[in-house]
């Protein structure tokens, strides 16, 4: 049996580039088949005038995963994590875990203070995301699956208020509701 963790270690993780957009769109389309609208969220955000941190995972030159962090308005220097997409044949091999680690490391290095995500608490909890850190945020998807991570210790202490996501997020949310 193949060591699945070893596969993640053999992948190449790097910042995404404009030339990667077709491959990223394909990864998202296969990862979220029947869920995501025709224009991928990452493509919409990367081509908009919004600060983004894009990372991809490649194996033998093939893009097999992608993660995107996007600036949101709310607490100082905050990001939203979405989407995290892995090709179905490459899931359960720790590639998503490594993409999250690489993206968070880059966010810290680039001086970002916090990250918000809507996702599985047990998955994102291992990176330090906590529901109670996101509780002061005013958003339409509050609850135990809405999590936050402080990249700078105390970055969210005492903060409360609305989170404003870029229009591309809103457009995708509207398309998903149809």
Backbone bond lengths (Angstrom), bond angles and torsions (degrees), N, CA, C in turn:
res aa  C-N    CA-C-N  psi(-1)  N-CA   C-N-CA  omega(-1)  CA-C   N-CA-C  phi
1 X - - - 1.452 - - 1.521 109.00 -
2 X 1.328 116.98 138.80 1.456 122.54 -179.33 1.518 110.42 -72.81
3 X 1.316 116.02 137.13 1.455 120.71 175.33 1.521 107.85 -73.40
4 X 1.337 116.48 106.80 1.458 120.55 -174.73 1.523 112.12 -65.45
5 X 1.309 117.74 -35.20 1.460 120.25 178.23 1.529 109.41 -65.37
6 X 1.319 116.97 -34.41 1.456 121.07 177.91 1.515 112.68 -62.60
7 X 1.329 116.59 -31.23 1.464 120.37 177.66 1.522 109.82 -64.11
8 X 1.322 117.48 -43.98 1.465 120.57 179.15 1.522 110.88 -61.38
9 X 1.312 116.92 -36.59 1.463 120.74 179.71 1.525 111.73 -69.45
10 X 1.321 117.73 -25.34 1.461 121.62 179.65 1.526 112.71 -84.31
11 X 1.329 116.36 -14.63 1.460 119.62 179.52 1.522 109.95 -71.04
12 X 1.297 114.71 154.82 1.462 121.88 175.05 1.530 107.01 -102.09
13 X 1.326 117.03 126.93 1.457 122.81 180.00 1.521 107.19 -111.39
14 X 1.329 115.09 128.56 1.457 118.47 -177.69 1.525 109.79 -153.24
15 X 1.341 115.87 161.26 1.462 118.74 175.06 1.531 110.45 -61.42
16 X 1.318 115.69 141.96 1.456 120.16 176.18 1.520 110.32 -75.04
17 X 1.323 115.14 152.64 1.459 121.89 -179.53 1.523 108.52 -126.81
18 X 1.320 116.47 165.46 1.462 120.79 179.71 1.536 111.32 -56.06
19 X 1.317 116.34 -36.17 1.472 119.56 -179.68 1.534 112.63 -68.02
20 X 1.338 117.35 -14.46 1.464 121.61 178.72 1.529 113.05 -85.11
21 X 1.340 118.03 -9.25 1.464 120.10 -173.37 1.528 114.39 -56.01
22 X 1.333 120.43 -42.06 1.472 118.08 177.60 1.540 112.36 -61.44
23 X 1.320 117.58 -40.45 1.466 120.68 179.02 1.529 110.51 -68.83
24 X 1.319 117.17 -39.39 1.469 120.90 177.86 1.520 109.71 -62.72
25 X 1.321 116.39 -44.04 1.474 120.31 178.77 1.526 110.53 -60.65
26 X 1.318 117.38 -40.59 1.468 120.91 178.97 1.528 111.36 -65.30
27 X 1.332 116.77 -41.63 1.466 120.99 178.00 1.528 109.53 -61.50
28 X 1.321 117.33 -46.14 1.464 120.66 179.50 1.530 111.34 -63.74
29 X 1.317 117.12 -42.25 1.467 120.18 -178.99 1.526 111.43 -61.47
30 X 1.330 117.21 -40.70 1.464 120.63 179.16 1.526 112.13 -76.75
31 X 1.329 116.57 -32.51 1.462 120.40 -179.17 1.519 112.21 -73.00
32 X 1.318 115.65 -35.42 1.468 120.73 -175.27 1.520 110.57 -118.69
33 X 1.314 117.58 37.60 1.465 122.05 -178.01 1.525 110.45 -52.11
34 X 1.324 114.92 127.53 1.454 120.60 178.66 1.511 114.63 80.74
35 X 1.343 116.96 -2.41 1.462 119.98 -177.78 1.517 110.56 -112.86
36 X 1.313 117.42 -50.00 1.459 121.18 -174.02 1.530 109.88 -85.51
37 X 1.340 117.25 141.75 1.459 120.63 178.35 1.519 111.79 -66.93
38 X 1.325 115.42 173.22 1.464 121.24 -175.09 1.518 113.82 -53.59
39 X 1.311 118.60 -42.72 1.459 121.20 178.10 1.512 108.06 -89.90
40 X 1.310 117.33 118.64 1.450 121.74 -178.42 1.515 112.24 -63.23
41 X 1.307 115.78 148.25 1.460 121.29 179.47 1.521 110.73 -59.48
42 X 1.312 117.19 -45.76 1.473 119.73 -178.38 1.512 111.30 -60.20
43 X 1.314 116.66 -45.53 1.462 120.01 -179.49 1.528 110.50 -61.31
44 X 1.320 116.85 -42.64 1.464 120.90 179.06 1.523 111.59 -61.25
45 X 1.316 116.68 -41.40 1.467 120.80 -177.66 1.526 112.40 -76.70
46 X 1.317 117.08 -42.15 1.466 120.37 -177.61 1.523 110.81 -65.70
47 X 1.328 117.30 -34.45 1.459 119.76 -178.88 1.528 112.44 -86.67
48 X 1.336 117.78 -9.68 1.468 121.29 175.53 1.521 108.28 -83.32
49 X 1.321 115.56 169.47 1.471 118.56 179.28 1.523 109.32 -89.25
50 X 1.330 115.19 65.80 1.461 123.39 -178.50 1.527 107.24 -129.02
51 X 1.336 116.75 141.86 1.469 120.05 175.91 1.524 109.30 -69.06
52 X 1.322 116.82 124.98 1.466 121.53 177.72 1.523 110.26 -134.89
53 X 1.333 114.94 152.63 1.459 122.71 170.70 1.527 105.34 -120.70
54 X 1.307 116.29 112.05 1.454 122.67 -177.64 1.533 108.93 -109.89
55 X 1.332 116.52 133.03 1.465 121.38 176.69 1.523 109.13 -132.27
56 X 1.307 115.27 141.87 1.461 119.46 177.01 1.523 110.26 -124.15
57 X 1.336 114.09 159.16 1.465 122.22 171.80 1.519 106.79 -114.91
58 X 1.328 115.88 131.33 1.463 122.14 178.64 1.517 109.66 -121.53
59 X 1.311 115.32 140.79 1.459 121.46 171.33 1.521 106.63 -129.83
60 X 1.314 115.56 122.22 1.467 121.84 -177.10 1.522 112.00 50.98
61 X 1.340 116.54 41.02 1.454 121.63 177.03 1.518 115.31 81.48
62 X 1.321 118.22 -3.47 1.467 122.14 179.85 1.524 109.71 -98.90
63 X 1.326 116.81 129.96 1.461 120.90 174.75 1.529 107.10 -72.98
64 X 1.340 115.36 118.84 1.468 120.56 -178.10 1.528 112.33 -113.68
65 X 1.345 116.93 -9.54 1.453 120.09 179.70 1.508 111.35 -159.65
66 X 1.323 114.75 157.90 1.454 121.10 -179.75 1.522 110.06 -151.68
67 X 1.318 116.06 145.18 1.464 122.90 173.59 1.517 107.78 -135.72
68 X 1.334 115.20 145.40 1.450 120.08 179.22 1.522 109.61 -133.07
69 X 1.323 115.38 132.94 1.460 123.32 171.38 1.529 106.59 -114.29
70 X 1.333 116.26 132.80 1.460 121.58 -174.85 1.522 110.07 -129.58
71 X 1.326 116.46 137.12 1.458 121.15 177.50 1.525 110.13 -61.95
72 X 1.333 114.81 135.72 1.456 121.75 174.15 1.524 108.20 -126.69
73 X 1.314 115.89 155.05 1.454 120.99 177.07 1.513 109.06 -89.61
74 X 1.303 115.86 134.57 1.457 123.31 -178.26 1.514 106.64 162.73
75 X 1.326 117.19 -118.32 1.461 118.11 175.48 1.539 109.83 -67.07
76 X 1.304 115.43 158.76 1.464 120.81 -178.34 1.528 111.70 -57.25
77 X 1.344 115.93 131.46 1.471 124.16 174.41 1.537 112.44 52.75
78 X 1.333 116.07 53.61 1.468 122.44 -178.70 1.526 110.84 -102.06
79 X 1.317 114.82 149.27 1.462 123.36 178.59 1.520 110.43 -125.71
80 X 1.328 115.50 156.10 1.461 122.49 169.47 1.517 107.48 -111.14
81 X 1.325 116.77 137.83 1.457 122.19 177.32 1.524 107.54 -101.02
82 X 1.316 116.24 111.49 1.459 122.59 175.10 1.515 107.76 174.61
83 X 1.281 117.25 137.61 1.453 127.28 -5.30 1.529 112.33 -89.96
84 X 1.310 113.90 164.55 1.462 123.33 166.56 1.522 104.42 -115.64
85 X 1.303 116.71 113.84 1.463 121.20 -174.32 1.527 110.43 -128.56
86 X 1.332 115.39 131.28 1.466 122.49 178.13 1.526 107.18 -128.40
87 X 1.324 116.98 135.33 1.463 119.13 176.26 1.527 109.83 -56.77
88 X 1.324 118.05 139.12 1.467 120.66 -176.42 1.531 114.64 -51.76
89 X 1.323 118.79 -38.88 1.470 120.80 -178.65 1.528 113.21 -69.87
90 X 1.338 117.77 -12.64 1.457 121.71 -176.46 1.526 113.06 -111.72
91 X 1.317 116.84 8.62 1.468 120.21 178.51 1.526 109.88 -74.86
92 X 1.305 115.71 163.17 1.466 123.30 179.20 1.528 112.15 63.25
93 X 1.321 116.35 26.28 1.462 120.93 178.81 1.523 111.16 -123.47
94 X 1.329 116.71 15.62 1.467 124.17 176.74 1.527 114.03 71.85
95 X 1.321 118.06 11.19 1.464 120.23 179.67 1.526 110.24 -68.68
96 X 1.321 117.71 -42.08 1.461 120.94 177.04 1.518 111.51 -60.82
97 X 1.322 115.87 -42.60 1.465 120.90 178.44 1.527 110.46 -58.75
98 X 1.309 116.49 -46.29 1.465 120.00 179.95 1.519 111.73 -67.12
99 X 1.323 118.17 -36.95 1.466 120.22 176.43 1.525 110.54 -61.92
100 X 1.329 117.11 -43.62 1.464 120.12 178.65 1.530 109.33 -61.47
101 X 1.315 117.17 -46.59 1.477 119.94 179.70 1.523 111.98 -58.66
102 X 1.336 116.92 -46.38 1.467 120.27 -179.74 1.528 110.98 -64.04
103 X 1.319 117.36 -43.07 1.469 120.74 -178.56 1.526 111.10 -65.12
104 X 1.339 117.29 -42.76 1.466 120.02 179.79 1.527 111.37 -67.08
105 X 1.324 116.81 -38.00 1.466 120.17 177.27 1.531 110.17 -62.09
106 X 1.327 116.12 -43.99 1.466 119.89 178.93 1.530 110.80 -64.45
107 X 1.324 116.86 -40.46 1.473 120.10 179.14 1.525 110.90 -61.25
108 X 1.334 116.81 -42.60 1.471 120.36 177.10 1.532 110.30 -62.07
109 X 1.311 115.99 -47.57 1.466 121.27 -179.27 1.522 111.18 -59.90
110 X 1.335 116.65 -36.94 1.468 121.26 -178.26 1.527 113.10 -83.04
111 X 1.344 117.28 1.66 1.453 120.49 173.81 1.517 116.74 86.89
112 X 1.313 118.65 18.26 1.459 121.24 175.43 1.522 108.93 -76.57
113 X 1.332 116.90 152.44 1.466 121.00 -173.18 1.526 114.41 -103.51
114 X 1.340 118.02 -32.03 1.466 120.36 -177.19 1.519 110.70 -154.22
115 X 1.348 113.88 161.85 1.466 121.40 179.19 1.522 108.11 -136.57
116 X 1.334 116.09 136.13 1.460 122.80 175.74 1.522 108.93 -113.74
117 X 1.337 116.08 144.95 1.461 121.19 178.76 1.524 109.26 -148.49
118 X 1.321 116.02 147.10 1.454 121.98 170.00 1.517 105.28 -107.28
119 X 1.335 116.96 112.39 1.461 118.80 -175.49 1.514 112.58 -171.99
120 X 1.316 115.43 -167.70 1.456 122.81 -178.33 1.527 110.20 -72.10
121 X 1.338 118.00 118.46 1.465 120.05 -179.29 1.528 113.43 -58.78
122 X 1.333 118.38 -37.83 1.466 119.13 -179.06 1.524 111.72 -69.59
123 X 1.328 118.08 -31.37 1.462 121.04 178.20 1.531 110.11 -73.67
124 X 1.313 116.90 -55.60 1.463 120.40 -175.47 1.523 112.69 -75.71
125 X 1.315 117.90 -21.30 1.457 121.52 178.12 1.518 112.79 -60.45
126 X 1.322 117.70 -31.16 1.471 119.17 -179.00 1.525 113.03 -70.08
127 X 1.345 116.40 -12.60 1.465 120.45 175.33 1.528 111.09 -96.26
128 X 1.336 116.27 -3.88 1.455 121.00 179.91 1.521 114.81 105.00
129 X 1.331 118.07 1.48 1.466 120.62 177.42 1.520 109.06 -68.19
130 X 1.351 115.30 139.78 1.465 121.15 -179.02 1.520 110.04 -137.29
131 X 1.324 115.29 140.70 1.457 120.89 179.11 1.528 111.71 -65.43
132 X 1.331 117.25 -41.64 1.464 119.03 -176.12 1.531 112.73 -63.83
133 X 1.327 117.42 -24.72 1.464 119.61 177.17 1.530 111.60 -71.96
134 X 1.342 116.48 -25.79 1.466 120.96 179.64 1.525 112.29 -90.47
135 X 1.329 117.81 -13.87 1.467 121.10 -176.00 1.534 114.04 -54.52
136 X 1.336 120.53 -38.36 1.472 119.65 -178.80 1.538 114.03 -70.91
137 X 1.315 117.52 -9.19 1.460 120.61 -179.41 1.523 110.57 -77.12
138 X 1.310 115.63 139.26 1.459 121.46 174.76 1.523 107.36 -96.73
139 X 1.323 115.38 111.93 1.453 121.09 -177.89 1.519 109.13 -154.12
140 X 1.312 116.55 164.43 1.455 121.44 -177.52 1.517 115.04 -78.90
141 X 1.313 118.74 -4.49 1.468 119.99 -176.99 1.518 111.80 -127.16
142 X 1.308 115.38 41.94 1.459 120.52 178.91 1.529 110.80 -67.02
143 X 1.314 116.57 153.05 1.457 121.88 178.62 1.509 110.92 142.46
144 X 1.332 117.19 -173.75 1.467 120.74 -174.13 1.532 114.53 -66.16
145 X 1.323 118.21 -16.77 1.468 120.69 178.85 1.522 112.95 -91.44
146 X 1.331 116.59 -6.14 1.461 120.29 177.46 1.522 107.12 -94.99
147 X 1.331 116.42 116.07 1.458 123.37 -168.67 1.530 111.14 -126.07
148 X 1.312 114.93 158.79 1.466 120.33 175.36 1.521 109.59 -139.55
149 X 1.317 114.64 156.68 1.458 123.22 178.10 1.519 107.94 -133.69
150 X 1.313 116.42 131.99 1.456 120.91 173.24 1.525 108.61 -89.05
151 X 1.322 116.34 118.25 1.464 120.88 174.46 1.521 110.08 -82.69
152 X 1.324 115.29 -25.31 1.458 123.25 174.65 1.523 105.59 -116.51
153 X 1.304 117.28 124.69 1.456 121.68 -177.49 1.534 110.78 -53.58
154 X 1.332 116.32 126.73 1.460 122.13 178.64 1.516 115.06 81.48
155 X 1.324 118.02 6.83 1.467 121.69 -176.41 1.524 113.00 -58.99
156 X 1.309 118.52 -30.63 1.459 121.54 -178.16 1.529 113.05 -104.05
157 X 1.319 116.90 0.57 1.465 121.09 -178.22 1.528 109.86 -62.95
158 X 1.318 115.13 123.52 1.452 121.31 178.21 1.518 115.18 79.32
159 X 1.327 117.67 -5.16 1.459 119.81 -179.85 1.526 109.84 -81.53
160 X 1.307 115.80 140.58 1.457 123.02 171.37 1.520 107.66 -151.59
161 X 1.313 116.70 147.08 1.460 119.01 178.28 1.508 112.22 149.98
162 X 1.322 115.79 -176.01 1.464 120.22 -178.40 1.533 111.77 -77.28
163 X 1.319 114.71 149.36 1.463 121.85 168.23 1.521 106.27 -103.91
164 X 1.295 116.59 130.71 1.459 121.00 179.00 1.524 108.25 -115.22
165 X 1.313 113.74 116.13 1.457 121.54 -179.26 1.525 109.49 -91.83
166 X 1.325 117.87 151.86 1.467 120.84 178.10 1.535 111.42 -58.93
167 X 1.314 115.69 156.24 1.464 122.22 -178.67 1.527 111.73 -55.14
168 X 1.325 118.61 -34.43 1.470 120.24 -179.49 1.532 110.87 -58.95
169 X 1.316 118.06 -37.72 1.469 120.73 175.88 1.525 110.11 -61.89
170 X 1.332 115.63 -44.81 1.459 120.19 -178.22 1.528 110.59 -64.09
171 X 1.333 116.93 -40.29 1.465 120.56 179.42 1.519 111.07 -63.49
172 X 1.326 117.09 -41.81 1.465 120.43 178.45 1.525 110.08 -66.09
173 X 1.335 116.72 -42.31 1.477 120.07 178.73 1.525 110.59 -60.43
174 X 1.342 117.46 -42.32 1.475 120.22 178.19 1.527 110.87 -63.89
175 X 1.334 116.78 -41.66 1.475 120.30 179.93 1.520 111.04 -64.21
176 X 1.320 117.59 -36.98 1.453 121.36 -179.89 1.527 112.33 -69.68
177 X 1.329 117.13 -25.64 1.468 121.11 -178.65 1.515 112.24 -80.39
178 X 1.323 118.34 -13.50 1.481 121.34 -179.10 1.501 111.65 -71.64
